[in-house]
Amino acid sequence: MPLTVPTWMRCLLPRRFRETPPRVAVVRLSGAIGAVSPIRPGLSIGTVAPSLERAFTMPGLSAVALVINSPGGSPVQSHLIYRRIRALAAEKEIKVFAFVEDAAASGGYMIACAADEIVADPASLVGSIGVVSAGFGFDRLIERIGIDRRVHTQGEAKAMLDPFRPENPQDIARLKEIQADVQALFSGLVRERRPTLDASRDLFTGAVWTGRQALDLGLVDALGDLRGTLRARYGEKVDLRLVAENRGSWLARLLRRAGPGQTTAGLPDALIAAVEERAAWARLGL
């Protein structure tokens, strides 16, 4: 085990022993963004804030590296995580790198934009700068099996987009207004953080691009991986310190919650959540 020398004692050592390699804190941000289910939490400000705080307060820090692998999710949680990263970077005056693995799409790309530099694998999927809402309609099903839907509200928009009633054009128009407002926030953020964007292309259609294409479009700054990039930047002896995530395996947490001899009543919800997250990745072809 290497010997740790207190800072105040280093001045007493020969120079070659006083020098310490540059240190970079590494934070992994993997999975869908938002409350996937009560027992299967996705990325949210609540789940990632402790890791971010530990990363930015690490002693002897030269930079923070975010390893992002996300198909997106909640725009609110994406924006909260983005803002927390920018606030910590400004407060600690620390440079931030984002390294894209399989994907930094939609909210995942919003989080990547919190970095000062974005590095992607050539085959990564980057972008999906857009807003999507999805659901199901059951109105014809319940009519077929003879079920009456009874809804009583105060406020004409309170039951907007009720899946058990036929779609209302006014509800769709209102949803489009909400989506447009969120899209304006998203695209404005990207334009502010990515001044190198290719202005001749419409990059806000929700499309995704490979890492190589994203480099040409100005969505990322370089192609590469974490270890190679940071060694080239800070030297072969760069000290990469992984900050452990607080989120454990959803199945492990579920089994711990159930305890010996108890039923895992939440398992169906967890399985549905897993299917929904799988669908988010499937939209990217992954």
Buried (B, 14 or more C-beta within 10 A) or exposed (E): EEEEEEEEEEEEEEEEEEEEBBBBBBBBBBBBBBBBBEBBBBBBBEBBBEBBEBBBEBEEBBBBBBBBBBBBBBBBBBBBBBEBBBEBBEEBEBBBBBBBBBBBBBBBBBBBBBBBBBBBBEEBBBBBBBBEEEEEEBBEEBEEEEEEEEEEEEEEEEBBBBEBBEEBEEBEEBBEEEBEEBBEEBBEBBBEBBEEBEEEEEBBEBEBBBBBBBBEBBBBBBBBBBEEBBBEBBEEEBBBBEBEBEBEEBBEBBBEEBEEEEEBEBBEBBBEBBEBBEEBBEBBEE
